Amino acid sequence: MRLEIITFYEVCDAYLKQKSVSDDPQAKMTTTEVLVTALAAWFFGSNLRMACGILAESGVVVQMLSESCFCRRRQRITPEEWQGPRSFTPRRCNEQA
């Protein structure tokens, strides 16, 4: 699972760089980290809390936001930014989001 998440992180990061998406320098989590965390929840039966905990403990996401801050940050991601990464996820995950 860790390999899949790291691979997905690299794909998301490359996609967002290609789209010229830049993060605020003061942001605690990058857009890539937010996308990966939200989509990694699929590995945990759509349990976002578990995904956040595992990614923070394993060091994939260095500084995890609180649940409410994470949800607000996730809502700021535009549909265009979600489009590319969601195309690489299994169909079941795309139908739930």
C-alpha positions as CSV (number, residue, x, y, z in Angstrom):
1,M,0.0,0.0,0.0
2,R,2.8,2.4,0.9
3,L,4.3,2.0,-2.6
4,E,1.0,2.7,-4.3
5,I,0.5,5.9,-2.2
6,I,4.0,7.1,-2.9
7,T,3.5,6.4,-6.6
8,F,0.2,8.2,-6.6
9,Y,1.8,11.2,-4.8
10,E,4.4,11.5,-7.6
11,V,1.7,11.3,-10.3
12,C,-0.4,13.9,-8.5
13,D,2.6,16.2,-8.0
14,A,3.6,15.9,-11.7
15,Y,0.1,16.6,-12.8
16,L,-0.3,19.7,-10.6
17,K,3.1,21.0,-11.7
18,Q,2.1,20.5,-15.3
19,K,-1.1,22.5,-14.6
20,S,1.0,25.2,-12.9
21,V,-0.8,24.9,-9.6
22,S,1.1,26.6,-6.9
23,D,0.6,26.5,-3.1
24,D,0.7,29.3,-0.6
25,P,4.1,29.3,1.0
26,Q,2.4,29.4,4.4
27,A,0.3,26.3,3.7
28,K,1.0,23.4,6.1
29,M,-0.1,20.8,3.5
30,T,0.5,21.0,-0.2
31,T,-2.4,20.5,-2.7
32,T,-0.7,17.2,-3.6
33,E,-0.7,16.0,0.0
34,V,-4.4,16.9,0.4
35,L,-5.3,15.0,-2.8
36,V,-3.3,12.0,-1.8
37,T,-4.8,11.9,1.7
38,A,-8.4,12.3,0.4
39,L,-7.9,9.6,-2.3
40,A,-5.9,7.3,0.1
41,A,-9.1,7.0,2.2
42,W,-10.3,4.6,-0.5
43,F,-7.7,2.1,0.7
44,F,-9.3,2.3,4.2
45,G,-12.9,1.8,3.2
46,S,-13.5,5.5,2.7
47,N,-12.4,6.2,6.3
48,L,-10.7,9.6,6.1
49,R,-9.7,9.7,9.7
50,M,-7.9,6.4,9.4
51,A,-6.2,7.5,6.2
52,C,-5.0,10.8,7.9
53,G,-3.7,8.9,10.8
54,I,-1.8,6.3,8.8
55,L,-0.3,8.8,6.4
56,A,0.8,11.1,9.3
57,E,2.3,8.2,11.3
58,S,4.1,6.7,8.3
59,G,5.7,10.1,7.4
60,V,4.1,10.3,3.9
61,V,2.4,13.5,5.0
62,V,4.8,15.4,7.2
63,Q,2.3,17.8,8.9
64,M,-1.3,16.7,8.9
65,L,-4.1,19.3,9.4
66,S,-6.8,18.9,11.9
67,E,-10.0,17.3,10.5
68,S,-11.9,20.6,10.1
69,C,-8.9,22.4,8.6
70,F,-8.4,19.5,6.2
71,C,-12.0,19.5,5.1
72,R,-11.8,23.3,4.4
73,R,-8.6,22.8,2.5
74,R,-10.0,20.0,0.5
75,Q,-13.0,22.1,-0.5
76,R,-10.7,24.7,-2.0
77,I,-9.3,22.3,-4.6
78,T,-10.9,23.1,-7.9
79,P,-12.7,20.4,-10.0
80,E,-10.0,20.8,-12.6
81,E,-7.3,19.9,-10.1
82,W,-9.3,16.8,-9.1
83,Q,-9.9,15.8,-12.7
84,G,-6.4,14.3,-13.5
85,P,-5.7,12.5,-10.3
86,R,-9.2,11.0,-10.1
87,S,-8.7,9.5,-13.6
88,F,-6.0,7.3,-12.2
89,T,-8.1,5.9,-9.4
90,P,-10.4,2.8,-9.6
91,R,-13.9,3.4,-10.9
92,R,-15.5,2.7,-7.5
93,C,-13.5,5.5,-5.9
94,N,-14.6,8.0,-8.6
95,E,-18.2,7.1,-8.1
96,Q,-18.0,7.9,-4.3
97,A,-16.4,11.3,-4.6
